[in-house]
Amino acid sequence: MASPLFWPLPRKVIFDIWAGSMESSEFIRQSRSLAAAWEGLGSTCAYVEMPGVNHFTAVDPLQDPGSAMVRRIVQLATV
């Protein structure tokens, strides 16, 4: 199965899924489902929906060192 929803987790992980509010409803549903499934397997997962963002602009916050996305990456890097 190609979907990460069905991948076995090699270990418990901390995993965030960031998606834009301008994605399709199916993309958002799948993203939420993945976070819930992996959380159910014992990982710490978060689903973050970014307002006004789509699939192509979702990484734009990486340009801003003060953005919530960059702050989260730094936080995860120090765990």
C-alpha positions in Angstrom: 0.0 0.0 0.0 1.5 3.3 -1.1 -0.2 5.5 1.5 1.8 6.3 4.6 -1.5 5.8 6.5 -0.7 2.1 6.2 3.0 2.1 6.8 4.3 0.4 10.0 6.1 2.8 12.3 9.6 1.6 13.0 9.5 3.4 16.3 7.4 6.0 18.1 8.0 9.4 16.6 7.0 13.0 17.0 5.4 14.0 13.7 3.6 17.1 12.6 1.5 17.4 9.4 1.2 20.9 8.1 -1.5 21.6 5.5 -3.0 24.6 3.9 -6.6 25.6 4.3 -6.8 26.0 0.6 -6.1 22.4 -0.1 -8.8 20.1 -1.4 -11.1 18.7 1.3 -9.8 15.2 0.4 -6.2 16.3 1.0 -7.2 17.8 4.4 -9.1 14.7 5.3 -6.1 12.4 4.5 -3.8 14.6 6.4 -6.0 14.5 9.5 -6.5 10.8 9.1 -2.7 10.2 9.0 -2.1 12.2 12.1 -4.9 10.4 14.0 -3.7 6.9 12.8 -0.1 7.5 13.8 -1.1 8.9 17.1 -3.2 5.8 17.6 0.0 3.8 17.1 1.7 5.6 19.9 3.4 8.4 18.1 3.0 12.1 19.1 1.3 13.6 16.1 -0.1 17.1 15.4 -2.2 18.3 12.5 -1.6 22.0 11.7 -3.8 23.8 9.2 -2.4 27.0 7.9 -5.0 29.6 6.7 -4.8 30.9 3.2 -2.1 28.4 2.1 -2.1 25.8 -0.6 0.1 22.9 -1.7 2.6 25.2 -3.4 2.8 27.9 -0.7 2.8 25.7 2.4 6.6 25.8 2.6 6.8 29.6 2.4 7.0 30.0 6.2 10.4 28.3 6.0 11.8 31.6 4.7 10.9 33.4 8.0 13.0 32.4 11.0 10.2 33.7 13.3 7.4 31.7 11.7 5.5 29.1 13.7 6.8 26.4 11.3 10.5 27.3 11.8 10.0 27.6 15.6 8.4 24.1 15.6 11.3 22.6 13.6 13.8 24.1 16.0 11.8 22.7 19.0 11.7 19.3 17.4 15.5 19.4 16.7 16.2 19.9 20.3 14.0 17.1 21.6 
